[in-house]
């Protein structure tokens, strides 16, 4: 059973991890692509700052739209179940019993469970059984958007600092190393949240990130040397 506030906490945590991961990858890709084309620190900084601001805003807007759709769906389920219960509470009770029986309970046990679950809040029992949601724990698009914006911004600071602070000869290598270490961290965090194998999650992110960074740097270098 979902406890009040749990969905909201998981919602913020998920948005935070995804935002940090996207901030790391997208910003690193931009600054390395520019660094491959030119060693001009002003050009690299300008591109990096634009990537940070634009990416954070875009990420927040995307999360807001996505979670708003989820919230609207949850509210629609609540309205639907409320109407059904008001129209025919006896049929809804029988529907609840049948649902518990499909989960493996005997008719007698299912009936008793349904009576106890609906004694104080019939709607809550139906929502949890049929949709796995809690009317008191509807996710907030604003909290997801804010968490995503902040985490993207903070995550993007790592590759931006890595490309701007070192001297030119070490700039690209430092950014590669810092980015891959950061991706390993977000991969482990996302695996822990989802209960997945951290080794596989970290390997996917690190290998995929390394390939992506190499490609963007290579394209930048190609444009810089051939002046396409």
Buried (B, 14 or more C-beta within 10 A) or exposed (E): EBEEEEBBEBBBBBBBBBBBBBBBBBBBBBBBBBBBBBBEEEBBBEBBBEBBEEBBBBBBEBBBEBBBEBBEEBEEBBEBBBEBBEEEEEEBBEBBBEBBBEEEBEEEEBBBBBEEBBEEEBBBBBBBBBBEBBBEBBBBBEBBBBBBBBBBBBBBBBBBBBBBEBEEEEBBEBBBEBBBEBBBBBBBBBBEEEEEEBEEBBEBBBEEBBEBBEEBBEBBBEBBEEEE
